[in-house]
Amino acid sequence: MLGIAAAVLFFISFLINAADLGTNDVFSSGNIMLLGLMLLALHVSGVGTSWRSGRRR
């Protein structure tokens, strides 16, 4: 799920950069890309996975 959110943020960052939109400093293309990298790192590290070991039936 975090990987999908990262992909969406990367796409939004690409659109802002490609369209050369003038946004404020908080929503700049670089900041959104860094948020996407953070979500991708969390996804790769296993945060937010729904797999649980040792679950009883």
Contacts in CASP RR format, 6 or more apart in sequence:
PFRMAT RR
TARGET T0000
AUTHOR 0000-0000-0000
METHOD contacts of the structure
MODEL  1
MLGIAAAVLFFISFLINAADLGTNDVFSSGNIMLLGLMLLALHVSGVGTS
WRSGRRR
1 43 0 8 1.000
1 48 0 8 1.000
2 39 0 8 1.000
2 40 0 8 1.000
2 42 0 8 1.000
2 43 0 8 1.000
2 47 0 8 1.000
2 48 0 8 1.000
3 39 0 8 1.000
3 40 0 8 1.000
3 43 0 8 1.000
5 36 0 8 1.000
5 39 0 8 1.000
6 36 0 8 1.000
6 37 0 8 1.000
6 39 0 8 1.000
6 40 0 8 1.000
6 43 0 8 1.000
9 32 0 8 1.000
9 33 0 8 1.000
9 35 0 8 1.000
9 36 0 8 1.000
9 39 0 8 1.000
10 33 0 8 1.000
10 36 0 8 1.000
12 32 0 8 1.000
13 29 0 8 1.000
13 30 0 8 1.000
13 32 0 8 1.000
13 33 0 8 1.000
13 36 0 8 1.000
14 29 0 8 1.000
15 21 0 8 1.000
16 23 0 8 1.000
16 27 0 8 1.000
16 28 0 8 1.000
16 29 0 8 1.000
16 32 0 8 1.000
17 29 0 8 1.000
23 29 0 8 1.000
25 31 0 8 1.000
42 48 0 8 1.000
END
